[in-house]
Amino acid sequence: MDAPNSLAPGEVEPLLTGRFGRPYLYEDSCESSQQLLDSSDEEGAVAVCDVQTQGRGRLGRGWEAPPGSAILCSVLLKPPPGRPVPELSLVAGLATAEIVESALELAVQLKWPNDVMVNRRKVAGVLAETRNGSVVVGIGINVNQARDELPEEATVAPGSLYTSDGVLRERAPLLVDLLHALEQNYERWREGGLDALYDGIGARDFLRGRRIYLDGREGIGVGIARDGRLEVDLEGERRLVESGEVRFER
Ligand code: BT5
């Protein structure tokens, strides 16, 4: 790609439009951007790494991306006490889906609880971790990886924006759009809870109507409930799932 493709502060900070991204902490290489923030930082502080040596997924899993290819960022949030933290995965997932949708001009779906899907492939993932009453929300978006640069052993088949439409992109404008969308969705969630975002989430529900597997049983995804849980139908038994992993038929 001819265009500069750096996420260094000089490329990103001049483009920022809102509160999120200030301060903007950047490292060429780090273990995980999740480790660069803690509750002493102000809300909206963002950490970005060009490459992570120990990128984290959920449930002790890893997150991998070659240097310079992806967006790997963490955002510090200070939600009001008592608010359900897992909802923030959906808040951030929706923001990610919205900006990927605008970039690709393709439909983007949310696979509960934290995967962003294009053409049945996972192009982004979200990880929400609590820190002393604050929440560090990590977002990884596969931007310019070619197919052979995506992990081979993945629970959900991976894709990138590049494998979706063949376009190599500058990452800085995408990151700035992401921070803007996240700030807007987070403010709406703070005011009105998940209900305020439900239309956008429900309309992109990947598992709705899909054959799924949960705890060794087969069923159908009914959909993301208004409280953020996933409703499933396991051979006639309705269940609301709080957290965990739901597999689907490829
Ligand atoms: C996630 O976990 O999807 C959350 C990913 C969050 C990553 C961001 S990057 C910035 C911040 N800093 C971090 O250290 N983490 C956050 P999960 O649903 O558990 O998915 C992890 C699984 O996805 C792994 O077991 C792999 O199979 C697969 N995987 C790893 N890298 C991937 C990639 N780049 N694209 C798609 N799938 C991947």
py3Dmol code that shows the C-alpha trace and the ligand (Angstrom):
import py3Dmol

protein = """\
ATOM      1  CA  MET A   1       0.000   0.000   0.000  1.00  0.00           C
ATOM      2  CA  ASP A   2       1.381   3.435  -0.898  1.00  0.00           C
ATOM      3  CA  ALA A   3      -0.534   5.361   1.751  1.00  0.00           C
ATOM      4  CA  PRO A   4       1.078   5.651   5.169  1.00  0.00           C
ATOM      5  CA  ASN A   5      -0.483   3.062   7.396  1.00  0.00           C
ATOM      6  CA  SER A   6       0.567   3.852  10.908  1.00  0.00           C
ATOM      7  CA  LEU A   7      -1.470   4.176  14.084  1.00  0.00           C
ATOM      8  CA  ALA A   8       1.150   6.344  15.783  1.00  0.00           C
ATOM      9  CA  PRO A   9      -0.215   9.397  17.644  1.00  0.00           C
ATOM     10  CA  GLY A  10       0.797  11.762  14.820  1.00  0.00           C
ATOM     11  CA  GLU A  11      -1.542   9.924  12.422  1.00  0.00           C
ATOM     12  CA  VAL A  12      -4.455   9.391  14.803  1.00  0.00           C
ATOM     13  CA  GLU A  13      -4.677  12.335  17.195  1.00  0.00           C
ATOM     14  CA  PRO A  14      -5.317  15.030  14.548  1.00  0.00           C
ATOM     15  CA  LEU A  15      -8.324  13.024  13.319  1.00  0.00           C
ATOM     16  CA  LEU A  16     -10.006  12.509  16.705  1.00  0.00           C
ATOM     17  CA  THR A  17     -13.409  14.165  16.990  1.00  0.00           C
ATOM     18  CA  GLY A  18     -14.609  13.307  20.491  1.00  0.00           C
ATOM     19  CA  ARG A  19     -13.624  12.524  24.037  1.00  0.00           C
ATOM     20  CA  PHE A  20     -12.477   8.940  23.385  1.00  0.00           C
ATOM     21  CA  GLY A  21      -8.833   8.675  22.386  1.00  0.00           C
ATOM     22  CA  ARG A  22      -7.602  11.270  24.890  1.00  0.00           C
ATOM     23  CA  PRO A  23      -5.112  10.352  26.170  1.00  0.00           C
ATOM     24  CA  TYR A  24      -3.901   8.169  23.301  1.00  0.00           C
ATOM     25  CA  LEU A  25      -1.235   5.661  24.334  1.00  0.00           C
ATOM     26  CA  TYR A  26       0.650   3.956  21.522  1.00  0.00           C
ATOM     27  CA  GLU A  27       3.306   1.213  21.491  1.00  0.00           C
ATOM     28  CA  ASP A  28       4.837  -0.401  18.406  1.00  0.00           C
ATOM     29  CA  SER A  29       4.869  -3.678  20.309  1.00  0.00           C
ATOM     30  CA  CYS A  30       3.331  -4.753  23.609  1.00  0.00           C
ATOM     31  CA  GLU A  31       2.154  -7.940  25.306  1.00  0.00           C
ATOM     32  CA  SER A  32      -1.480  -6.862  25.162  1.00  0.00           C
ATOM     33  CA  SER A  33      -3.041  -3.424  24.807  1.00  0.00           C
ATOM     34  CA  GLN A  34      -5.339  -4.488  27.665  1.00  0.00           C
ATOM     35  CA  GLN A  35      -2.377  -4.155  30.036  1.00  0.00           C
ATOM     36  CA  LEU A  36      -1.623  -0.547  29.167  1.00  0.00           C
ATOM     37  CA  LEU A  37      -4.705   0.884  30.897  1.00  0.00           C
ATOM     38  CA  ASP A  38      -5.957   0.836  34.463  1.00  0.00           C
ATOM     39  CA  SER A  39      -8.576   2.537  36.573  1.00  0.00           C
ATOM     40  CA  SER A  40      -6.306   5.513  37.319  1.00  0.00           C
ATOM     41  CA  ASP A  41      -6.635   6.561  33.655  1.00  0.00           C
ATOM     42  CA  GLU A  42      -9.533   8.742  32.666  1.00  0.00           C
ATOM     43  CA  GLU A  43     -12.573   7.416  30.880  1.00  0.00           C
ATOM     44  CA  GLY A  44     -12.010   7.314  27.149  1.00  0.00           C
ATOM     45  CA  ALA A  45      -8.269   6.695  27.442  1.00  0.00           C
ATOM     46  CA  VAL A  46      -7.182   4.475  24.556  1.00  0.00           C
ATOM     47  CA  ALA A  47      -4.203   2.140  24.158  1.00  0.00           C
ATOM     48  CA  VAL A  48      -3.132   0.872  20.748  1.00  0.00           C
ATOM     49  CA  CYS A  49      -0.346  -1.532  19.777  1.00  0.00           C
ATOM     50  CA  ASP A  50       0.877  -2.243  16.287  1.00  0.00           C
ATOM     51  CA  VAL A  51       1.639  -5.802  17.303  1.00  0.00           C
ATOM     52  CA  GLN A  52       0.865  -7.804  20.445  1.00  0.00           C
ATOM     53  CA  THR A  53       3.125 -10.591  21.681  1.00  0.00           C
ATOM     54  CA  GLN A  54       0.438 -12.050  23.959  1.00  0.00           C
ATOM     55  CA  GLY A  55      -2.837 -10.792  22.523  1.00  0.00           C
ATOM     56  CA  ARG A  56      -5.783 -12.009  24.547  1.00  0.00           C
ATOM     57  CA  GLY A  57      -9.134 -13.457  23.572  1.00  0.00           C
ATOM     58  CA  ARG A  58     -11.822 -14.563  26.008  1.00  0.00           C
ATOM     59  CA  LEU A  59     -11.637 -17.569  28.308  1.00  0.00           C
ATOM     60  CA  GLY A  60      -7.830 -17.713  28.252  1.00  0.00           C
ATOM     61  CA  ARG A  61      -7.631 -17.864  24.469  1.00  0.00           C
ATOM     62  CA  GLY A  62      -5.234 -15.820  22.345  1.00  0.00           C
ATOM     63  CA  TRP A  63      -5.599 -13.144  19.682  1.00  0.00           C
ATOM     64  CA  GLU A  64      -3.095 -13.009  16.826  1.00  0.00           C
ATOM     65  CA  ALA A  65      -2.368 -10.490  14.088  1.00  0.00           C
ATOM     66  CA  PRO A  66       0.818  -9.762  12.123  1.00  0.00           C
ATOM     67  CA  PRO A  67       2.419  -6.331  12.711  1.00  0.00           C
ATOM     68  CA  GLY A  68       0.828  -3.447  10.875  1.00  0.00           C
ATOM     69  CA  SER A  69      -2.218  -5.386   9.670  1.00  0.00           C
ATOM     70  CA  ALA A  70      -4.951  -4.962  12.248  1.00  0.00           C
ATOM     71  CA  ILE A  71      -6.524  -2.588  14.728  1.00  0.00           C
ATOM     72  CA  LEU A  72      -5.627  -3.714  18.246  1.00  0.00           C
ATOM     73  CA  CYS A  73      -7.012  -1.259  20.752  1.00  0.00           C
ATOM     74  CA  SER A  74      -8.274  -0.997  24.312  1.00  0.00           C
ATOM     75  CA  VAL A  75     -10.568   1.666  25.744  1.00  0.00           C
ATOM     76  CA  LEU A  76     -11.060   2.491  29.418  1.00  0.00           C
ATOM     77  CA  LEU A  77     -14.687   2.887  30.506  1.00  0.00           C
ATOM     78  CA  LYS A  78     -16.114   3.812  33.882  1.00  0.00           C
ATOM     79  CA  PRO A  79     -19.726   2.688  33.773  1.00  0.00           C
ATOM     80  CA  PRO A  80     -22.079   3.603  36.614  1.00  0.00           C
ATOM     81  CA  PRO A  81     -21.884   1.035  39.435  1.00  0.00           C
ATOM     82  CA  GLY A  82     -24.159  -1.957  39.172  1.00  0.00           C
ATOM     83  CA  ARG A  83     -24.502  -1.910  35.410  1.00  0.00           C
ATOM     84  CA  PRO A  84     -23.984  -5.309  33.736  1.00  0.00           C
ATOM     85  CA  VAL A  85     -20.461  -5.328  32.313  1.00  0.00           C
ATOM     86  CA  PRO A  86     -21.120  -8.072  29.721  1.00  0.00           C
ATOM     87  CA  GLU A  87     -23.465  -5.644  27.974  1.00  0.00           C
ATOM     88  CA  LEU A  88     -20.397  -3.597  27.045  1.00  0.00           C
ATOM     89  CA  SER A  89     -19.281  -6.401  24.709  1.00  0.00           C
ATOM     90  CA  LEU A  90     -22.463  -5.824  22.736  1.00  0.00           C
ATOM     91  CA  VAL A  91     -22.099  -2.037  22.928  1.00  0.00           C
ATOM     92  CA  ALA A  92     -18.563  -2.279  21.502  1.00  0.00           C
ATOM     93  CA  GLY A  93     -19.515  -5.063  19.089  1.00  0.00           C
ATOM     94  CA  LEU A  94     -22.268  -2.881  17.658  1.00  0.00           C
ATOM     95  CA  ALA A  95     -19.892   0.078  17.216  1.00  0.00           C
ATOM     96  CA  THR A  96     -17.424  -2.215  15.455  1.00  0.00           C
ATOM     97  CA  ALA A  97     -20.133  -3.703  13.241  1.00  0.00           C
ATOM     98  CA  GLU A  98     -21.326  -0.217  12.273  1.00  0.00           C
ATOM     99  CA  ILE A  99     -17.915   1.047  11.181  1.00  0.00           C
ATOM    100  CA  VAL A 100     -17.021  -2.178   9.358  1.00  0.00           C
ATOM    101  CA  GLU A 101     -20.376  -1.963   7.589  1.00  0.00           C
ATOM    102  CA  SER A 102     -19.674   1.614   6.446  1.00  0.00           C
ATOM    103  CA  ALA A 103     -16.193   0.656   5.259  1.00  0.00           C
ATOM    104  CA  LEU A 104     -17.232  -2.444   3.346  1.00  0.00           C
ATOM    105  CA  GLU A 105     -20.754  -1.460   2.326  1.00  0.00           C
ATOM    106  CA  LEU A 106     -21.707  -5.023   3.211  1.00  0.00           C
ATOM    107  CA  ALA A 107     -24.033  -6.391   5.875  1.00  0.00           C
ATOM    108  CA  VAL A 108     -22.199  -7.092   9.120  1.00  0.00           C
ATOM    109  CA  GLN A 109     -23.575  -9.286  11.888  1.00  0.00           C
ATOM    110  CA  LEU A 110     -22.971  -9.797  15.582  1.00  0.00           C
ATOM    111  CA  LYS A 111     -22.466 -13.325  16.789  1.00  0.00           C
ATOM    112  CA  TRP A 112     -23.377 -13.265  20.465  1.00  0.00           C
ATOM    113  CA  PRO A 113     -21.641 -12.366  22.641  1.00  0.00           C
ATOM    114  CA  ASN A 114     -18.622 -10.732  21.010  1.00  0.00           C
ATOM    115  CA  ASP A 115     -17.882 -11.660  17.413  1.00  0.00           C
ATOM    116  CA  VAL A 116     -18.295  -9.373  14.419  1.00  0.00           C
ATOM    117  CA  MET A 117     -19.084 -11.374  11.309  1.00  0.00           C
ATOM    118  CA  VAL A 118     -18.924 -10.739   7.571  1.00  0.00           C
ATOM    119  CA  ASN A 119     -20.010 -13.519   5.196  1.00  0.00           C
ATOM    120  CA  ARG A 120     -19.960 -16.038   8.079  1.00  0.00           C
ATOM    121  CA  ARG A 121     -16.378 -15.142   8.971  1.00  0.00           C
ATOM    122  CA  LYS A 122     -15.177 -13.433  12.127  1.00  0.00           C
ATOM    123  CA  VAL A 123     -13.487 -10.155  11.223  1.00  0.00           C
ATOM    124  CA  ALA A 124     -13.367  -8.672  14.727  1.00  0.00           C
ATOM    125  CA  GLY A 125     -13.653  -9.663  18.367  1.00  0.00           C
ATOM    126  CA  VAL A 126     -14.333  -7.843  21.635  1.00  0.00           C
ATOM    127  CA  LEU A 127     -13.053  -8.544  25.127  1.00  0.00           C
ATOM    128  CA  ALA A 128     -14.413  -6.684  28.191  1.00  0.00           C
ATOM    129  CA  GLU A 129     -12.341  -7.015  31.390  1.00  0.00           C
ATOM    130  CA  THR A 130     -13.029  -5.369  34.743  1.00  0.00           C
ATOM    131  CA  ARG A 131     -10.280  -3.442  36.607  1.00  0.00           C
ATOM    132  CA  ASN A 132     -11.123  -2.034  40.057  1.00  0.00           C
ATOM    133  CA  GLY A 133     -14.579  -0.895  39.064  1.00  0.00           C
ATOM    134  CA  SER A 134     -13.477   0.223  35.604  1.00  0.00           C
ATOM    135  CA  VAL A 135     -13.791  -1.779  32.423  1.00  0.00           C
ATOM    136  CA  VAL A 136     -11.134  -2.196  29.778  1.00  0.00           C
ATOM    137  CA  VAL A 137     -12.803  -2.976  26.470  1.00  0.00           C
ATOM    138  CA  GLY A 138     -10.437  -4.516  23.924  1.00  0.00           C
ATOM    139  CA  ILE A 139     -11.298  -4.576  20.252  1.00  0.00           C
ATOM    140  CA  GLY A 140      -9.357  -6.421  17.568  1.00  0.00           C
ATOM    141  CA  ILE A 141     -10.309  -5.787  13.936  1.00  0.00           C
ATOM    142  CA  ASN A 142      -8.697  -7.715  11.091  1.00  0.00           C
ATOM    143  CA  VAL A 143      -8.111  -5.044   8.486  1.00  0.00           C
ATOM    144  CA  ASN A 144      -5.430  -5.881   5.927  1.00  0.00           C
ATOM    145  CA  GLN A 145      -4.550  -9.514   6.630  1.00  0.00           C
ATOM    146  CA  ALA A 146      -4.469 -11.851   3.647  1.00  0.00           C
ATOM    147  CA  ARG A 147      -6.138 -15.214   4.118  1.00  0.00           C
ATOM    148  CA  ASP A 148      -2.834 -16.949   4.975  1.00  0.00           C
ATOM    149  CA  GLU A 149      -2.123 -14.334   7.656  1.00  0.00           C
ATOM    150  CA  LEU A 150      -5.230 -15.266   9.631  1.00  0.00           C
ATOM    151  CA  PRO A 151      -5.056 -17.964  12.322  1.00  0.00           C
ATOM    152  CA  GLU A 152      -5.528 -21.515  11.061  1.00  0.00           C
ATOM    153  CA  GLU A 153      -6.934 -22.976  14.245  1.00  0.00           C
ATOM    154  CA  ALA A 154      -9.832 -20.707  15.025  1.00  0.00           C
ATOM    155  CA  THR A 155     -13.105 -21.524  16.779  1.00  0.00           C
ATOM    156  CA  VAL A 156     -14.953 -19.398  14.220  1.00  0.00           C
ATOM    157  CA  ALA A 157     -13.568 -19.157  10.652  1.00  0.00           C
ATOM    158  CA  PRO A 158     -11.618 -15.855  10.498  1.00  0.00           C
ATOM    159  CA  GLY A 159     -11.748 -13.179   7.824  1.00  0.00           C
ATOM    160  CA  SER A 160     -10.518  -9.628   7.398  1.00  0.00           C
ATOM    161  CA  LEU A 161     -11.846  -6.531   5.680  1.00  0.00           C
ATOM    162  CA  TYR A 162      -9.271  -7.264   2.965  1.00  0.00           C
ATOM    163  CA  THR A 163     -10.418 -10.873   2.443  1.00  0.00           C
ATOM    164  CA  SER A 164     -14.003  -9.565   2.292  1.00  0.00           C
ATOM    165  CA  ASP A 165     -13.588  -7.008  -0.491  1.00  0.00           C
ATOM    166  CA  GLY A 166      -9.969  -7.078  -1.688  1.00  0.00           C
ATOM    167  CA  VAL A 167      -9.267  -3.485  -0.591  1.00  0.00           C
ATOM    168  CA  LEU A 168      -6.198  -2.571   1.497  1.00  0.00           C
ATOM    169  CA  ARG A 169      -7.068   0.221   3.917  1.00  0.00           C
ATOM    170  CA  GLU A 170      -5.432   2.859   6.051  1.00  0.00           C
ATOM    171  CA  ARG A 171      -6.129   1.963   9.634  1.00  0.00           C
ATOM    172  CA  ALA A 172      -6.063   5.409  11.274  1.00  0.00           C
ATOM    173  CA  PRO A 173      -9.403   6.662   9.823  1.00  0.00           C
ATOM    174  CA  LEU A 174     -11.041   3.355  10.746  1.00  0.00           C
ATOM    175  CA  LEU A 175      -9.747   3.551  14.308  1.00  0.00           C
ATOM    176  CA  VAL A 176     -11.010   7.121  14.634  1.00  0.00           C
ATOM    177  CA  ASP A 177     -14.446   6.087  13.301  1.00  0.00           C
ATOM    178  CA  LEU A 178     -14.467   3.206  15.774  1.00  0.00           C
ATOM    179  CA  LEU A 179     -13.732   5.471  18.745  1.00  0.00           C
ATOM    180  CA  HIS A 180     -16.436   7.889  17.623  1.00  0.00           C
ATOM    181  CA  ALA A 181     -19.041   5.121  17.195  1.00  0.00           C
ATOM    182  CA  LEU A 182     -18.071   3.560  20.516  1.00  0.00           C
ATOM    183  CA  GLU A 183     -18.372   6.869  22.344  1.00  0.00           C
ATOM    184  CA  GLN A 184     -21.824   7.480  20.866  1.00  0.00           C
ATOM    185  CA  ASN A 185     -23.105   3.983  21.619  1.00  0.00           C
ATOM    186  CA  TYR A 186     -21.625   4.050  25.112  1.00  0.00           C
ATOM    187  CA  GLU A 187     -23.339   7.376  25.902  1.00  0.00           C
ATOM    188  CA  ARG A 188     -26.655   5.970  24.681  1.00  0.00           C
ATOM    189  CA  TRP A 189     -26.125   2.834  26.787  1.00  0.00           C
ATOM    190  CA  ARG A 190     -25.266   4.947  29.856  1.00  0.00           C
ATOM    191  CA  GLU A 191     -28.485   6.882  29.441  1.00  0.00           C
ATOM    192  CA  GLY A 192     -30.885   4.181  28.313  1.00  0.00           C
ATOM    193  CA  GLY A 193     -29.229   0.793  28.797  1.00  0.00           C
ATOM    194  CA  LEU A 194     -29.141  -1.892  26.161  1.00  0.00           C
ATOM    195  CA  ASP A 195     -32.707  -1.020  25.179  1.00  0.00           C
ATOM    196  CA  ALA A 196     -31.392   2.175  23.590  1.00  0.00           C
ATOM    197  CA  LEU A 197     -29.192   0.122  21.243  1.00  0.00           C
ATOM    198  CA  TYR A 198     -31.373  -2.913  20.855  1.00  0.00           C
ATOM    199  CA  ASP A 199     -32.658  -2.134  17.348  1.00  0.00           C
ATOM    200  CA  GLY A 200     -29.106  -2.054  15.973  1.00  0.00           C
ATOM    201  CA  ILE A 201     -28.120  -5.191  17.847  1.00  0.00           C
ATOM    202  CA  GLY A 202     -31.260  -7.207  17.066  1.00  0.00           C
ATOM    203  CA  ALA A 203     -31.099  -6.324  13.373  1.00  0.00           C
ATOM    204  CA  ARG A 204     -27.585  -7.793  13.156  1.00  0.00           C
ATOM    205  CA  ASP A 205     -28.167 -10.922  15.228  1.00  0.00           C
ATOM    206  CA  PHE A 206     -26.116 -13.665  13.531  1.00  0.00           C
ATOM    207  CA  LEU A 207     -27.426 -16.608  15.581  1.00  0.00           C
ATOM    208  CA  ARG A 208     -31.127 -15.833  15.176  1.00  0.00           C
ATOM    209  CA  GLY A 209     -32.781 -18.771  13.459  1.00  0.00           C
ATOM    210  CA  ARG A 210     -29.480 -20.607  13.084  1.00  0.00           C
ATOM    211  CA  ARG A 211     -28.754 -24.195  14.123  1.00  0.00           C
ATOM    212  CA  ILE A 212     -26.537 -24.046  17.183  1.00  0.00           C
ATOM    213  CA  TYR A 213     -24.740 -26.316  19.652  1.00  0.00           C
ATOM    214  CA  LEU A 214     -24.596 -25.598  23.360  1.00  0.00           C
ATOM    215  CA  ASP A 215     -23.212 -27.895  26.070  1.00  0.00           C
ATOM    216  CA  GLY A 216     -23.273 -30.839  23.669  1.00  0.00           C
ATOM    217  CA  ARG A 217     -26.912 -30.260  22.748  1.00  0.00           C
ATOM    218  CA  GLU A 218     -28.321 -29.155  19.442  1.00  0.00           C
ATOM    219  CA  GLY A 219     -30.822 -26.364  19.059  1.00  0.00           C
ATOM    220  CA  ILE A 220     -31.869 -23.175  17.314  1.00  0.00           C
ATOM    221  CA  GLY A 221     -30.786 -19.640  18.184  1.00  0.00           C
ATOM    222  CA  VAL A 222     -33.909 -17.644  19.036  1.00  0.00           C
ATOM    223  CA  GLY A 223     -31.986 -14.399  19.343  1.00  0.00           C
ATOM    224  CA  ILE A 224     -30.320 -11.844  21.585  1.00  0.00           C
ATOM    225  CA  ALA A 225     -32.828 -10.869  24.281  1.00  0.00           C
ATOM    226  CA  ARG A 226     -33.410  -7.238  25.259  1.00  0.00           C
ATOM    227  CA  ASP A 227     -31.307  -7.797  28.382  1.00  0.00           C
ATOM    228  CA  GLY A 228     -28.322  -8.995  26.345  1.00  0.00           C
ATOM    229  CA  ARG A 229     -28.648 -12.698  27.075  1.00  0.00           C
ATOM    230  CA  LEU A 230     -28.964 -15.185  24.237  1.00  0.00           C
ATOM    231  CA  GLU A 231     -32.222 -17.077  23.983  1.00  0.00           C
ATOM    232  CA  VAL A 232     -31.927 -20.565  22.552  1.00  0.00           C
ATOM    233  CA  ASP A 233     -34.361 -23.369  21.864  1.00  0.00           C
ATOM    234  CA  LEU A 234     -32.871 -26.754  22.761  1.00  0.00           C
ATOM    235  CA  GLU A 235     -35.273 -29.343  21.350  1.00  0.00           C
ATOM    236  CA  GLY A 236     -38.279 -27.409  22.602  1.00  0.00           C
ATOM    237  CA  GLU A 237     -36.693 -26.199  25.862  1.00  0.00           C
ATOM    238  CA  ARG A 238     -36.208 -22.416  25.899  1.00  0.00           C
ATOM    239  CA  ARG A 239     -33.093 -21.236  27.714  1.00  0.00           C
ATOM    240  CA  LEU A 240     -31.481 -17.830  28.309  1.00  0.00           C
ATOM    241  CA  VAL A 241     -27.696 -18.055  28.170  1.00  0.00           C
ATOM    242  CA  GLU A 242     -25.705 -15.533  30.259  1.00  0.00           C
ATOM    243  CA  SER A 243     -22.218 -16.147  28.943  1.00  0.00           C
ATOM    244  CA  GLY A 244     -20.032 -18.668  27.218  1.00  0.00           C
ATOM    245  CA  GLU A 245     -19.684 -20.081  23.784  1.00  0.00           C
ATOM    246  CA  VAL A 246     -22.323 -21.115  21.308  1.00  0.00           C
ATOM    247  CA  ARG A 247     -21.168 -23.006  18.242  1.00  0.00           C
ATOM    248  CA  PHE A 248     -23.058 -22.863  14.974  1.00  0.00           C
ATOM    249  CA  GLU A 249     -23.302 -25.044  11.915  1.00  0.00           C
ATOM    250  CA  ARG A 250     -20.942 -23.755   9.232  1.00  0.00           C
TER     251      ARG A 250
END
"""
ligand_1 = """\
38
BT5
C -12.214 -12.441 21.148
O -11.974 -13.565 21.903
O -12.775 -12.431 20.092
C -11.683 -11.177 21.779
C -10.543 -10.614 20.986
C -10.069 -9.300 21.567
C -8.772 -8.884 20.948
C -8.386 -7.489 21.349
S -7.030 -6.908 20.435
C -6.877 -5.553 21.466
C -7.105 -6.055 22.879
N -5.875 -6.560 23.442
C -5.911 -7.870 23.658
O -4.984 -8.545 24.128
N -7.125 -8.348 23.302
C -7.993 -7.298 22.815
P -12.487 -15.030 21.555
O -13.931 -14.998 21.195
O -12.051 -15.843 22.703
O -11.690 -15.411 20.275
C -10.390 -15.925 20.377
C -10.267 -17.042 19.371
O -10.335 -16.458 18.056
C -8.937 -17.767 19.456
O -9.032 -18.949 20.154
C -8.606 -18.053 18.000
O -9.196 -19.284 17.631
C -9.345 -17.003 17.225
N -8.516 -15.889 16.771
C -7.279 -15.478 17.189
N -6.884 -14.405 16.505
C -7.878 -14.133 15.622
C -8.058 -13.153 14.629
N -7.142 -12.203 14.398
N -9.193 -13.184 13.902
C -10.148 -14.105 14.107
N -10.041 -15.072 15.026
C -8.915 -15.086 15.787
"""
view = py3Dmol.view(width=600, height=400)
view.addModel(protein, "pdb")
view.setStyle({"model": 0}, {"cartoon": {"style": "trace"}})
view.addModel(ligand_1, "xyz")
view.setStyle({"model": 1}, {"stick": {}})
view.zoomTo()
view.show()
